[in-house]
């Protein structure tokens, strides 16, 4: 997320005073104003992080709703563990890999590392060997005093697990839960933060002028490339394809999926709005409006396209259209006009429908459409910045394309390698018997809906 550049508070107040009044003004109100702004900035960033956390509930309900009853508990379990793994691993190494600082780059501006843990003083505080007042003072002075170290870590840590959650839906209904957790641990701890450092951590893509405001590439495409690797190595679910025919395996609860999309939609206001990293009301309100425009246009685009392609307005496609519009606008929510945000979201909703159908024809079994929503529209949204950015922003299509390709060239092989090693060692796919019976019983020994008899069990 790009840090907004804004002038020091004393300068702003001096500019607002009548000519000659700045010298005579009492400095105390300026100090109080700076403290108030500091507090409001931190509160907004923390609220944004809380909204991003809510998105994990959205992912859990969308994925479980779009999958079958016999796998519901398994999906809920994975989505409960993912934020825990993501936040803890981000504390261990991820934050230092993503934000190494100017003096800790090891290989050019490609790989940097500031050390394990969360800084020496912070670790000392956690172990009870440091002066708490000193550590808190340093945390408050972090990043020029705009917001605290803890606010930044909390917000960024909430992002860390999102990439792995994207993978969860694409590989649902046939992956071993232990294999998925091992993949999540490695991918979130190492691959996600290193790629993020290229842009958000001041790496080589940032120096080239690449722009990804809140993560169309660094979160959604990174997760999408990993999802593609998992789908390729796992293979399709039993009964999904028969010869040249594609067999529908419908989800068990559209109400649950709809609730999930609305949770994600609400959480996205923190995802994008919190990425302003200040409480600037003009910037926040602008970003929230472009975000909303993208989502609404995505819904309309997917609805129209599903009527064209499927002859009826498919609700699952429409839900994915909403998410597609949100993913697409995420890269440029701060730098495109409202009209452009509508176009970006509309295109996202339009392309998500044929994308789902094409992946199916390629025998790439993605139960929830994660590849189409997060990978395809993550790429589209990032490239759209180079097309629709407001005059004066300086973002070019070529630079955006370089960013998209470079992230894909690293993320996909890394994910493929991790999945391949796991497959060779502990295996990644459940047995055919367990898959037919359902992962709820096979992996967890419990059902999501005990006492109910479901006759369609394929």
Secondary structure, 3 states (H helix, E strand, C coil): CCCCCCCCHHHHHHHHCCCCHHHHCCHHHHHHHHHHHHHHHHHHHHHHHHHHHHHHHHHHHHHHHCCCHHHHHHHHHHHHHHHHHHHHHHHHHHHHHHCCCCCCEEECCCEECCCCCCCHHHHHHHHCCCCHHHHHHHHHCHHHHCCCHHHHHHHHHHHHCHHHHHHHHHCCCCECHHHHHHHHHHHHHHHHHHHHHCCCCCCHHHHHCCCCCCCHHHHHHHHHHHHHHHHHHHCCCCCCEECCEECCCCCCCHHHHHHHHHHHHHHHHHHHHHHHCCCCHHHHHHHHHHHHHHHHHHHHHHHHHHHHHHCCCCHHHHHHHHHHHHHHHHCCCCCECHHHHHHHHHHHHHHHHHHHHHHHHCCCCCCCCHHHHHHHHHHHHHHHHHHHECCCCCCCHHHHHHHHHHHHHHHHHHHHHHHHHHHHHCCCECCHHHHHHCHHHHHHCCCCCCCCCCCCCC
